[in-house]
Amino acid sequence: MKFSEAVLIREEDGKLVVELPRRAAAALNARPGDVLCFTGLDDGTVEVWRVAKNPYRTLEAEGAAHDQS
């Protein structure tokens, strides 16, 4: 394991918000304007990956069901 980071989840304006830890940002090569994508796998694992310089018109996935829990 290269690193493990813990972050506090806060609520701001009805949204859950976290700060991206420096080591995670460096490992993802994250920059302002990039987008982080979260993919939930069938085994319960959640993958996080970066898309450079947001190419999307919207961050809403077309046809995706939104779980509000």
Secondary structure as UniProt FT lines:
FT   STRAND          10..12
FT   TURN            13..14
FT   STRAND          15..17
FT   HELIX           22..28
FT   TURN            32..33
FT   STRAND          35..40
FT   TURN            42..43
FT   STRAND          46..51
FT   TURN            62..63
//
